[in-house]
Amino acid sequence: MRPGLQPSRDSAFFWQGLRDEKLLCQSCDHCGRLRHPPRPMCPDCGALQWSARPLSGRGRVHAWIKPVHPLLPMFEEGFLVALVELDEGIRLLSNLCEISAADVRNEMPVEVFFIEVDAEGAKVHQFRPIGELGHG
């Protein structure tokens, strides 16, 4: 099992959204800027008011890496880490699944899916290829 999640006051909505299989981000109530990771203040206008906004869960691989050393016991050997640029313009760090490292390409279209990571039902987001290489 992966280490337990430690939501902060600012990120609790994000982790609850994952539990409900929804990908959410903060949207500034003043200027509309989307932001991730969650934080208390808008970096553009300084406003403290925000709303949770659902995201499409679709995007493209911006960058990726296959960690080699040291192996972590909570991950399967050969896991891939990807920085995904979502269609809405924000980037999320996650794992890239259902594809071999040799087939990954930057700008490859991907979609989110969710996996359970503990006995209490906590979930995390993962991405997989869509289109000719995968689903969708």
Residue pairs with C-beta under 8 A, 6 or more apart in sequence:
1 74
1 117
1 118
2 74
2 75
2 117
2 118
2 124
3 74
4 118
4 122
5 15
5 117
5 118
5 122
5 124
7 14
7 15
7 16
8 38
10 38
10 39
10 40
11 37
11 38
13 24
13 26
13 38
13 52
14 24
14 25
14 36
14 38
15 122
17 23
17 24
17 52
17 54
18 114
18 122
18 123
18 124
18 125
19 121
19 122
19 123
21 114
21 123
22 54
23 54
23 55
23 56
23 57
23 92
23 112
23 125
24 52
24 53
24 54
24 55
25 34
25 35
25 36
25 38
25 52
25 53
25 55
25 88
25 90
26 34
26 35
26 36
26 38
26 39
26 50
26 51
26 52
26 53
27 33
27 34
27 35
27 50
27 51
27 52
27 53
28 34
28 35
28 42
28 44
28 45
28 47
28 49
28 50
29 47
29 49
29 50
29 51
30 42
30 45
30 47
30 49
31 42
31 44
31 45
31 47
33 42
33 43
33 44
33 45
34 53
34 88
34 89
34 90
35 42
35 43
35 50
35 90
36 90
36 91
36 92
40 48
41 47
41 48
42 48
42 50
55 86
55 88
55 90
56 86
56 87
56 88
57 86
57 111
57 112
57 125
58 86
58 87
58 109
58 110
58 111
58 112
58 130
59 84
59 85
59 86
59 87
59 92
59 109
59 110
59 127
60 84
60 85
60 106
60 107
60 108
60 109
60 110
61 82
61 83
61 84
61 85
61 96
61 104
61 105
61 106
61 107
61 108
61 110
61 127
62 82
62 83
62 84
62 85
62 91
62 106
63 82
63 83
63 106
64 80
64 81
64 82
64 83
64 96
64 104
64 106
65 80
65 81
66 78
66 79
66 80
66 81
66 101
67 79
67 81
71 77
75 95
78 101
79 95
80 95
80 96
80 97
80 99
80 101
80 104
81 93
81 94
81 95
81 96
82 93
82 94
82 95
82 96
82 104
82 110
82 127
83 91
83 92
83 93
84 91
84 92
84 93
84 94
84 110
84 127
85 91
86 92
92 125
94 112
94 124
94 125
94 126
94 127
95 126
95 127
96 104
96 110
96 126
96 127
96 128
97 113
97 126
97 127
97 128
98 128
98 129
98 134
99 128
99 129
99 133
99 134
103 129
103 133
108 129
108 133
109 129
109 130
109 131
109 136
110 127
110 128
110 129
110 130
110 134
111 127
111 128
111 130
111 134
111 135
111 136
112 125
112 126
112 127
113 125
113 126
113 127
113 128
114 123
114 124
114 125
114 126
115 123
115 124
115 126
116 122
116 123
117 123
117 124
128 134
128 135
129 135
130 136
